[in-house]
């Protein structure tokens, strides 16, 4: 398992160095990779993905339209920010370690910054199928809902490795793994993204979760 935040509080100098070297620099590299992959998908690969979207559009039912709306809603900015505030506050209260509690917030912030700026540069069109949601002003690549929910919930999954009650740890981790998957499937079902948009969102989100989890260097030889 990747080493997470250390048990003792960092100094101001450590925080400053960590933000630059372990958050901003990896985020910049991630941005370059995302933009490169986006242009590769648009100009070179040209995957025949729209068939998946068309098949799902034909298979829609009122029940699954409702279910997918709920699942897609879990990845909205409002839902994730609200949940993040609650989680950060709860973890901070329980652990008294702010530098550990902010892991999900760092992951979500980095993902949002990378997504918003890279999607403007790439500018990929959304699938040409009937959409069940109003398209936001951002482009389809990468999927913002999928990326944000993955960044937040995978960061929570990593934080959950510190839960000492086995059944509760497993439960939290299973839920945190399933929610992003459900959001991604819902976004494709609702005609908002190509499958590759969602897969890219997953990759970006996981990377941002790891950045958040490793935002401070571990300190070998010290217990948790």
C-alpha positions as CSV (number, residue, x, y, z in Angstrom):
1,X,0.0,0.0,0.0
2,X,1.2,3.5,-0.8
3,X,2.4,5.3,2.3
4,X,0.0,8.0,3.3
5,X,0.3,11.2,5.4
6,X,2.6,10.8,8.4
7,X,1.3,10.7,12.0
8,X,2.9,14.0,13.0
9,X,1.9,17.5,11.9
10,X,4.1,19.0,9.1
11,X,5.8,22.3,9.5
12,X,4.9,25.3,7.3
13,X,8.0,24.8,5.3
14,X,7.2,21.1,4.7
15,X,3.7,22.1,3.6
16,X,5.0,24.6,1.1
17,X,7.5,22.2,-0.4
18,X,4.9,19.4,-0.5
19,X,2.3,21.5,-2.3
20,X,4.8,22.5,-5.0
21,X,6.7,19.2,-5.4
22,X,4.0,16.6,-4.6
23,X,0.8,18.3,-5.8
24,X,1.4,21.1,-8.4
25,X,4.2,19.4,-10.3
26,X,2.5,16.0,-10.6
27,X,-0.7,17.8,-11.6
28,X,1.1,19.7,-14.4
29,X,2.4,16.4,-15.7
30,X,-1.0,14.8,-15.5
31,X,-2.5,17.8,-17.5
32,X,0.0,17.3,-20.3
33,X,-0.8,13.6,-20.5
34,X,-4.5,14.2,-20.5
35,X,-4.3,16.8,-23.2
36,X,-2.1,14.5,-25.3
37,X,-4.4,11.5,-24.9
38,X,-7.4,13.7,-25.8
39,X,-5.8,14.9,-29.1
40,X,-4.7,11.3,-29.8
41,X,-8.3,10.0,-29.5
42,X,-9.7,12.8,-31.6
43,X,-7.1,12.9,-34.5
44,X,-5.4,9.5,-34.6
45,X,-7.4,6.7,-33.0
46,X,-10.9,7.7,-33.9
47,X,-12.4,4.8,-31.9
48,X,-15.9,3.6,-33.1
49,X,-17.4,4.2,-29.7
50,X,-20.7,5.8,-30.7
51,X,-22.1,2.4,-31.3
52,X,-22.0,1.8,-27.5
53,X,-23.9,5.0,-26.9
54,X,-26.4,4.3,-29.6
55,X,-27.1,0.8,-28.2
56,X,-27.6,2.2,-24.7
57,X,-29.9,4.9,-26.0
58,X,-32.1,2.3,-27.7
59,X,-32.2,0.2,-24.5
60,X,-33.3,3.0,-22.3
61,X,-36.3,2.5,-20.0
62,X,-38.1,4.9,-17.6
63,X,-36.8,2.9,-14.6
64,X,-33.2,3.0,-15.7
65,X,-33.5,6.7,-16.7
66,X,-34.5,7.4,-13.1
67,X,-31.8,5.2,-11.6
68,X,-29.1,6.7,-13.9
69,X,-30.2,10.2,-13.0
70,X,-29.6,9.5,-9.3
71,X,-26.3,7.8,-9.9
72,X,-25.1,10.6,-12.2
73,X,-26.2,13.1,-9.6
74,X,-23.6,11.6,-7.2
75,X,-20.9,13.0,-9.4
76,X,-22.2,16.6,-9.6
77,X,-20.0,19.4,-8.3
78,X,-22.6,20.3,-5.6
79,X,-22.9,16.8,-4.3
80,X,-19.2,16.2,-4.2
81,X,-18.3,19.5,-2.6
82,X,-21.0,19.0,0.1
83,X,-19.9,15.4,0.8
84,X,-16.2,16.4,0.8
85,X,-16.9,19.1,3.4
86,X,-18.7,16.6,5.6
87,X,-16.0,13.9,5.2
88,X,-13.1,16.3,5.8
89,X,-14.8,17.7,8.9
90,X,-15.6,14.3,10.3
91,X,-12.1,12.9,9.7
92,X,-10.5,16.0,11.2
93,X,-12.7,15.7,14.3
94,X,-12.0,12.0,14.7
95,X,-8.2,12.0,14.1
96,X,-7.3,15.6,15.0
97,X,-4.9,15.5,12.0
98,X,-5.9,18.2,9.5
99,X,-3.1,17.1,7.1
100,X,-4.7,13.7,6.9
101,X,-8.3,15.0,6.7
102,X,-7.6,17.2,3.7
103,X,-6.5,14.2,1.5
104,X,-10.0,14.0,-0.3
105,X,-10.1,17.7,-0.7
106,X,-6.7,17.8,-2.3
107,X,-7.6,15.0,-4.7
108,X,-10.9,16.7,-5.7
109,X,-9.3,20.1,-6.1
110,X,-6.5,18.8,-8.3
111,X,-9.0,16.8,-10.4
112,X,-11.2,19.8,-10.9
113,X,-8.3,22.0,-12.0
114,X,-6.9,19.4,-14.4
115,X,-10.4,18.6,-15.8
116,X,-11.5,22.2,-16.4
117,X,-8.3,23.4,-18.1
118,X,-7.7,20.2,-20.2
119,X,-11.3,20.0,-21.4
120,X,-11.1,23.5,-22.7
121,X,-8.0,22.7,-24.7
122,X,-9.1,19.4,-26.0
123,X,-12.7,20.4,-26.9
124,X,-14.0,17.0,-27.8
125,X,-17.6,16.8,-28.9
126,X,-20.1,14.7,-26.9
127,X,-21.8,11.6,-28.5
128,X,-24.4,12.4,-31.2
129,X,-27.3,10.6,-29.4
130,X,-30.3,11.9,-27.5
131,X,-29.0,13.2,-24.2
132,X,-30.9,12.9,-20.9
133,X,-29.1,15.9,-19.3
134,X,-28.3,19.4,-20.4
135,X,-24.7,19.5,-21.6
136,X,-22.4,21.7,-19.5
137,X,-20.1,24.2,-21.3
138,X,-17.1,22.0,-20.8
139,X,-16.2,19.4,-23.6
140,X,-16.7,15.7,-23.3
141,X,-13.1,14.7,-22.6
142,X,-12.3,13.7,-19.9
143,X,-15.6,13.0,-18.1
144,X,-15.8,15.5,-15.2
145,X,-18.4,13.6,-13.3
146,X,-16.4,10.3,-13.5
147,X,-13.1,12.0,-12.7
148,X,-14.3,14.0,-9.8
149,X,-16.2,11.1,-8.2
150,X,-13.2,8.8,-8.7
151,X,-10.8,11.3,-7.2
152,X,-12.9,11.9,-4.1
153,X,-14.1,8.3,-3.4
154,X,-10.8,6.6,-4.2
155,X,-9.1,9.2,-1.8
156,X,-11.7,8.2,0.8
157,X,-11.0,4.5,0.1
158,X,-7.3,5.1,0.8
159,X,-8.1,7.0,3.9
160,X,-10.3,4.1,5.0
161,X,-7.2,1.9,5.2
162,X,-6.7,3.5,8.6
163,X,-10.0,2.4,10.0
164,X,-9.3,-0.2,12.7
165,X,-12.7,-2.0,12.7
166,X,-12.4,-4.6,9.9
167,X,-16.0,-4.8,8.8
168,X,-16.4,-1.1,8.7
169,X,-13.1,-0.7,6.8
170,X,-14.2,-3.2,4.1
171,X,-17.7,-1.7,3.9
172,X,-16.4,1.9,3.4
173,X,-13.9,0.7,0.8
174,X,-16.5,-1.3,-1.2
175,X,-18.9,1.7,-1.3
176,X,-16.0,4.0,-2.3
177,X,-15.0,1.7,-5.2
178,X,-18.6,1.2,-6.5
179,X,-19.8,4.8,-6.5
180,X,-17.4,6.1,-9.3
181,X,-18.1,3.0,-11.4
182,X,-21.8,3.7,-11.1
183,X,-21.4,7.3,-12.0
184,X,-19.3,6.5,-15.1
185,X,-21.8,4.0,-16.4
186,X,-24.7,6.4,-15.8
187,X,-22.9,9.1,-17.8
188,X,-22.5,6.9,-20.8
189,X,-26.1,5.6,-20.5
190,X,-27.4,9.1,-20.4
191,X,-25.5,10.0,-23.6
192,X,-23.2,12.5,-22.0
193,X,-19.9,10.8,-22.7
194,X,-18.1,8.3,-24.9
195,X,-16.8,5.3,-23.0
196,X,-13.2,6.6,-23.5
197,X,-14.2,9.9,-21.8
198,X,-15.3,7.9,-18.8
199,X,-12.2,5.7,-18.8
200,X,-10.0,8.8,-19.0
201,X,-12.0,10.3,-16.1
202,X,-11.3,7.1,-14.0
203,X,-7.6,7.4,-14.8
204,X,-7.4,11.1,-13.9
205,X,-9.4,10.5,-10.7
206,X,-7.2,7.7,-9.5
207,X,-4.1,9.7,-10.2
208,X,-5.5,12.6,-8.3
209,X,-6.4,10.4,-5.4
210,X,-2.9,9.1,-5.2
211,X,-1.5,12.7,-5.4
212,X,-3.8,13.6,-2.5
213,X,-2.8,10.5,-0.5
214,X,0.9,11.1,-1.0
215,X,0.8,14.9,-0.7
216,X,3.1,14.7,2.3
217,X,6.2,12.5,2.4
218,X,6.0,9.6,4.8
219,X,8.4,9.4,7.7
220,X,9.9,5.9,8.0
221,X,10.4,4.6,11.5
222,X,7.4,6.4,13.1
223,X,4.3,4.6,14.0
224,X,0.8,5.7,13.0
